[in-house]
Amino acid sequence: MKGIVVKEVKVGEADKIVHILTDGLGLVSASCKGAMRVRSRLVSSTSLLAYSSFSLYQGKSMYTVDDARIEVQFWNLRQDVVKLSLAMYFLELVRKLAPDETDLRGHLKLVLNTLYFLDNGKRDISYLKPLFELRLLSMSGYMPDLVGCARCGQFVDQGMYFSPQSGDLICRECHLPVDDSHYTLLGSGLLAAMRHIIYSDFSRLFNFRVDATTLATLEKLAEQYLIYQTDGRFKALDFYKGLL
């Protein structure tokens, strides 16, 4: 069973409990006996952000890690406090938003690919953050409706307004002055980017391009939509933003 450690909690002097996003069991908790000892064979493979192959057996209340072999450690993230804090935010989002299902392979794939690009620097932080937020929300039951105008159904590429509160679009013809406090006008490039993130096949997900101004607006809207839809505060997000 392969998975990535998304949380670890120390228990006593030598043990810990890890939360693992797996490729077949969903999001599970597992006890790691002696994993806090320096010479334990489980030290690296059960550490936070470690993507490992796990040998698990079912106990009365949770799984126990019998053995684990590390596959990817995302070493570069651990050398950059800003990247590491953003990675911690991604893991916090997954823990809070992932459905209670056994098949979370799509969630795992999103996490691993996003961390890969964050680790090797092939995509900018400001690119990865809104992409991860919008795609994860869409996969976890919070998909916005960007197909067409919520009032007339018209599909257009420009002159559309988006509401982070309701997660829908209205066109220029349906827009009213009273909507100004809830809706933001999207340029054609921004709307295309949001539709790509939400609806594209995963193989093409990381392949869109936008200019810096559009990217800044995308980052703002994605975070606003996340906060409105989840009605929550994220400690790792606050820490990440405090570093910028």
ABEGO torsion letter per residue (X at the ends): XBBBBABBBBBEAABBBBBBBBAAAEBBBBBBBGAABAABAAAAAABBGBBBBBBBBBBAABBBBABBBBABAGAAAAABAAAAAAAAAAAAAAAAABBBBABAAAAAAAAAAAAAAAAAGABBAAAAAAAAAAAAAAAAGABBBAABBAAAGBBBABGBBBBAAAGBBBBAAABBAAAAAABBBBBAAAAAAAAAAAABBAAAAAABBBBAAAAAAAAAAAAAAAAAAAGBBBAAAAAAAAAX
